[in-house]
Amino acid sequence: MNAFRLLADLTHLLSIIILLVKIRTTKSCAGISLKTQDLYVLVFISRYLDLFTRPLSLYNTPFKLVFLATSITIVYYMRYHKVVKQTYNKDSDTFKHYFLILPCAVLAFFINPKFTFIEVLWSFSIYLEAVAILPQLVLLQSSSNIDNLTGNYVFMLGAYRALYLLNWIYRFFAEDVVRWIPWIAGLVQTALYADFFYYYIKSWRNNERLKLP
Amino acid sequence: ADQEATHDEL
């Protein structure tokens, strides 16, 4: 465990809390992509199957349970909550996210640490998480005005994996640990946020509304 | 450097 890793996990948790606060306080999920949320549920389920097979960890296990519970709750709210589901931008959330699942599954089948059920699913979840934000970024581009909570949510989500990159650099030098799969997927994931980060920081510095081209 | 399969990260 190192400070980068702890800060990264807390940032990830904060992003989810921001989204839950937005949905519960405004009773609205406008600007949030249900497809991205669906993909996150898939990411967490396929990644945290080892909850049952591996020894529980005082740190990881609570986080895994919280990530699973919150991501499922968010999808539940957006699909079934009578007030919230009316505010879902169904017609602008158009990204074909199913096209993301198959390539990740095929890639996981061929590139994984060990060819076992758990490891292939774990690799699938790593690859899927890297691209899961795409429907959300596409939805933001078509949103006329992005509310602050949504902007902060996406920023924190991007920042957490960027912090993981720092954690991996630290671990490479300090603990001589090499993890190609999450490294490359994490780089791709963070790179996808590059233009969002640019416009988010620009809008924050000019104290103006966040607007994606 | 070892490519360990145990996942101690989230």
HADDOCK unambig.tbl for C-alpha pairs under 7 A between the chains (distance, minus, plus):
assign (segid A and resid 60 and name CA) (segid B and resid 10 and name CA) 6.59 0.50 0.50
assign (segid A and resid 113 and name CA) (segid B and resid 5 and name CA) 5.82 0.50 0.50
assign (segid A and resid 176 and name CA) (segid B and resid 1 and name CA) 5.14 0.50 0.50
assign (segid A and resid 177 and name CA) (segid B and resid 1 and name CA) 5.37 0.50 0.50
assign (segid A and resid 177 and name CA) (segid B and resid 2 and name CA) 6.11 0.50 0.50
assign (segid A and resid 178 and name CA) (segid B and resid 1 and name CA) 5.67 0.50 0.50
assign (segid A and resid 178 and name CA) (segid B and resid 2 and name CA) 6.03 0.50 0.50
assign (segid A and resid 178 and name CA) (segid B and resid 3 and name CA) 5.70 0.50 0.50
assign (segid A and resid 179 and name CA) (segid B and resid 3 and name CA) 5.84 0.50 0.50
